[in-house]
Amino acid sequence: MLKTLGYRDYDALPARLKGFLDEQHYKAYKLIDHLRYAPTGMYRDAYVFEGQEDIPCSVAANGVGLIGLAIAHHAGWDSAAPAKALTTLRTMAHRHAQCRPERDKATGFFRHWFDVATGRQRMNAEFSTVDTAIFICGAIFASNYFQDPEMVHLTRQLLHSIDWSAAIADEVSGILYMSVEEGKGAEPICPFNEYALLAYIIAQVHPERAQLWHNAFQDTKLYKHPTYLRYGKTIPGMPHGIPSSFVYQFPFYLVYDYTVSGYYREIMYNVALADKASWRERGWPSFVWGHGAGENHQGYYHADAIDNNPTGTVSPYIAAGFLPVYPEAAFDLIKMYTYIQAHGESQSPRFRHAYRFGLSRFCPGHRWYPRHLAAIDWSSMLYGLTAFRWGTHFFSRHNQITGAFLD
């Protein structure tokens, strides 16, 4: 049986460890805040070593930013958080004179990447279904937290301005489209994956299409998908194998039904233990683990997974994301921090920039420092530390799609 979750585990920690986690929690928010472009409230896709001003907005980063503002306000870090959240929502609802984020005219889905100042397409970006869903989840979270009438109105307007049903490829099997163009879906993807949060929104907004959720994404149905036995734990995955660990974490924090589900919590626990066990085969210390997405020492971005981490790159933010179901990860995080400090060139500019906002990716055996950290990947650190410190009910109280958004 899993441990009782919430802040009671956090309060029992040694003072030094608690202080370390508090610092990482604050820095996790500061990274997200660093990405915010104040005039429009848009959030850049990533923190980078050089060229920060050239990084476009990511619609998913806007969702992370809105949740970050609720967290920062609750922690007392940012008294301007309500005004900042309102600016972001106004811009996304096309209430800003200069910035109008591009949308698919037929369905309302947003571009994945766009200019922070004008809203125009960047990087040949598609109209992304799941990234739009992540933004909407953030808007709902912030509106539930701040209880501001204008925020609620804008979020409701945005939610219903999108034809979510256009993302459905097959209601029976749960296949969804990754993108749309002129109202037509493209790039079908099979469950189980982070698209669960897209399926959940569809079920809430279009109850007549709720069969999609009940057939393929409901917590008790997840083991109908391909399952894999790893290190004594059975894990639901995708036809090609077990996806990156963040795939399990995002729905846990953003989908109310999963946040409160003991069944889904068990899945999270199994993934955490399998992720951690997989690193022992590589011969690394037991505190080294976390298969996440990001830049690696070979210079490319990769979504690492239990069976697919070719460069052996560690994502500490994944360990943090599992804190609510595996509190022991707190001790692993401080040990990873100590390891990085001991094996890195702490005085070099690249080292200082790489870890300016706390524990980022590293590669045991390589003196390499990441130059790129995407906001959506970093969200696991912010969410995990938040839930560990204040309890998962902080998420379940604010991630519900209530009648205020549906009536």
N, C-alpha and C positions, 0 to 999 in steps of 0.2 A: 504494500500500500504506500502511496506517495505521502510525503510529509505534509503537515498543515502549512499552507502557504501564506505569505504576506509579511508585514513588517515585523512580526514577532521574531522571525529568524534574523532579520536585519538588526534589531535591537540587541540581540544576544551576541553580536560580533565583538571581538576585541576592539578597543578604542582606536588602535593604529589602523586596523583594517577598515573600520567604519570611516575614519577620516580619509583614507585613500579612496574609497568608493564614492564618498561625497564629492571629492575633488574631481573624479572621473565623470560623475553625473553632471556637475556644473560645466565642465569642459565639453561634454557631449552636446549640451545645449549651445554653448558658445560657438562651436563649429557651425551649427545650423544657422545661428544668428549672423555669423560672419558672411554667410552666403546671400543674405538678404540685400536686395537693391531697394533702398529706402524710398525713392520717388514713386515706385509703382507697387512695392510690396512683393515683388517676384523674387523667388529663390533660385540662385544658380545651381546647376546640376551637381557641381563637385567643388571641393577644396583642392587647389593645385599649388605646386611648389612655385611655378612661374606662370604668368599670363592669366591671373584670376579675372581680370576685367573682360577677357575675351570669352569666358565660359557662358553658355546660354542658360536660360531658365529651363528647368525640367518641370513639367506639370506635376509629376510625382513628388518632387522636392517641395512644391508648394503645399502638398498635403502634409508632408513631414514637418514643414515649417509651422503650419497651423497647430498641429498637435504639440510641437515644441513650445509654442507661445502659451498654450494652456498649462503645460508643465512648469514653465518658467514663472508664470504668474502664481501658481500654487506654491512654488518653492520660495517666492519672494525675490526672485532674481531680476524681474523685469516689470516695473510698474506700468510701462507703456504698452504691454502686451495686448490689451484689448484694442487699442487704437491701431496697432500694427496689424492685427488679424482683420480688422474691418477694412483697412487699406487693401490687403491682399484679396479679400472677397469682392470688394468693389471693382478692382481691376479685372478679375476673372469674369465678372458679370458685365464687362464692357461699360463700366461707369467712369473709366479714366479717359481723359481727352486725347492723350497721345498713345496709350498702350491698349491694344485690343487683341488679346491672344487668339491666334487662328483656330478655327473650328471647322469640322466637316459640315458643310451647309445642309446636307440631307439628314444627318443624325445628331449633330451637336458635339461629337467627341472632339477632344482637344489634340493639338499637335503634341508629340512627345517632347520636343525641344523647340524653343522659340526665343526671340530676342527679349531681354529683360526690360528694355525701354520701349519697344514698339509692339511686341507681340508677334512679329513676323517670323515665319519658319526659319529654322536654323538646322544645319547638318542633314539636309534632305530628310527631315523627320516625317514619320508617318503619323496618322491620326490613331493614337494608341488607346485601346479599350481599357487595359488594366491600369495604365498610368493615369488615365482620367478617373478611374474608380478609386485609386489611391488618393487623388486630390479630393474627391467627394467625401471619402471617409474622413479626411482631415477637416474638411469644412463642417461636417456633422459633429465631429468631436469638439471643435472649437465653439460651435454654436451651442451645443449642450452644456459646455463648461461655462462660457461667459454669460449665457442667458440674455444676450443682447437682442432686442426685437429686430433690428435691422440685419444682424448676422443671420438670424433664423430665417428671415424673409429672403435674403439673398441666397442662402443655402437651399432653401425649398425651390426657389426659382431655377437655380443651376441644376438641381437634381432632376427636375421635371422638364428641363430644356434638352435633355439627352434621350434619344431613342435607344434605351438599353437593350431592347429585344433584338436590335440589329447585330449584336455580338454573339447571338446564338447560332451555332452551326448544326447541332443535333441535341435536342432536349433529352433524349433517352440515354445516350452515352455520356452526356456532359461535355461534349466538344464545343469549345468557344473560339471565336476569332480573335486573333491578337491585334488586328488593325482593321479599319474600314476606310473606304475611299469612295466618295460620292454615293454613300448609302449601302455599298456592297462590302461584305466581310471578306477578309483575306487572312492567310496564314493560320489555319485551324490548329488548335493545340488540345491534347488530351489531358484530362485530370489524372492524378491529383497534382495540383500546383497552387501557386499564389493566386490564380484566377478564381479561387474560391470566393474571394471578396467581391469579384465582379458578379459571380453567380448569386451571391447573397443579396446584392443590390437589386438585381433583376427580379428575384423572388419577392422582395419587399415592394418595389414600384409596380411590378406587373404580376400580381398574385395569380392571374390566369396562366402564367408561365412558370409557376412555382414547381412544376413537375421536374424541371431541370435541377433544382436544388435537392429535392427529395430523392431523385434517382441517383445522383452522382456525388453530391457534396455534403449531404447531411452527415453528421459525425458518425452515426452508426453504420453508414454505408461506405465509409472510406476504404475498408478492407476488401471491398468487391473489386477494387482496382488491383493491378499487379502488386504483389507483396514480395518482400525480400527479407531473408533471414541473415542478419549480420550480428556477430558477436553475441548470439543468444537472444537477440531482439528482433521481433517481426515488425517491419516498417512498410506502410503503404507507399507506393511510388508511382512512377510513370512507366509506359511501355519500354523505354530505353534504359530504365534503372532508377536508382535513388537520386532525386535532385539535390541541389545545394540546400544546406540546412536553413537558410533564410526563407525558403519556400514554406516551411512549416511554421516559422515564427510570425511572418506578416499576418496571416489569417488569425493566429492566436490573439494578437493585439487589436486587430481592426474589425473582426467579425464577432459580434456579440455572442452568437450561439456557440462559437468555439471557446471564447473567453470563459464562459461559465460551464463548459462541458468537462466533466471528469474523464469522459471517454477520450476527448481530444488531448487533455492534459497527459494522459497515459501515452499517447502517440508522441507528444513532445518529449516526454521523459525517455522513451525508447530511442528516439533519434539522438538525444543528447548523449546517452551512454554509448551508443554505437559510434557516434562521431568521435567521442573521446577515446574509445578503445581502438579505433582505426589507426591512431597515431602511435600507439605502442608498437605496432608492426614496423613502423619506420625507425624505431629505436630511439625516439625522443622521450624526454622526461614526461611523467604522467600529467603534469600541469599544462603541457603544450597541446592545444587542440582548437578546433574551430574551422570548419569548411565553409567559407563564405565567398562572396564575389568581390572582385577588385583587380587592381593592377598587380602584376607579379614581377619578379626580378628579370624575366625575359622580355619585359616591355610591353606586354599585351594584357588586355582585360579578360578575365576568365571567371565563370561561375563554378568554383570548385565544389566537389561533392565527395562523399565517402569513398566512392569507387573511381573518382575522376578528379584528382588533384595532381596533375603532372609535375608541377614545380615545387610541391610540398610547402605551399605558402599558408601561413597561419593567420586566421582572422579572429583576434580576441573578442571583437564585438559579437561574434556568434556565441561564444561562451557566456557573455553578458546577457544575450537574448534568452538564454535558457535558465537564468537565475530563478525565476518563479517556480520552476519544476525541479531544479537541481541547484539548491543554495550553495552546495560545496564549490561551485564555480567561483564564488567570491575569493576563495583562497588561491585558486588557480590564476585568477586575474592579477593579483598582486605578485605572484611568483613570475608570471610572464613579464610584468613590468620590470622586476628586478633582473630578469634574464636579459631583456633588451638593453637595460642600462649597463649591464656588465659586459655585454658582447658588442656594443656599438660604439661609435665615435661620438660621444655625447657633446663634444665641443664643435663638431662640424655643422655648418649651416644646413646641410641637407637633413641631418639627423634632427636638429632642432625644429625644422619646419615639418618633418614627417610626423613628429610626436608632439607638436605644439598643442593639439587639442586632446591629448591623452593617448591611450593604447590604440595603435593602428596596426596594420598588417606587418608581418616580418617573416623571414625565411631562415630557419635554423641552418647554420652552416654557410650562409652567404651574408656578407657585409653589404646589405642592400637596404635602401630606405624608400618607401613609397612616395611618389610625387603626385598621386591623384587619389582622392577619396570621395566617392559619390555619396551624396546625402542619403539616398535611399538605402544604401548598404550600411551607413553609419547609424541609421534609425534603430537597428537592433541594439546598439549600445545604449541609446537614449531610452528606449522603451523598456529594456530589461532592467536597467538600474532603477527606473521609475517604479515599475511593478514590484521590484524587490524591496524598495524603500517604503512604499506606501500601500502595497497590496494590489493584486490584480483587479480588485473592485474599482480602482481609479480608472481603469479602462472600461470595465463593464458598465459603469455609471454614465460614461460619456460616448461610447461608440454605438449606442442603440439608434436605429432609425425609427424614431418615435412618431406618434400621430401628428406632432407639430410640423413634420416634414411631409406627411402623406395625406392629411385630410384635405 
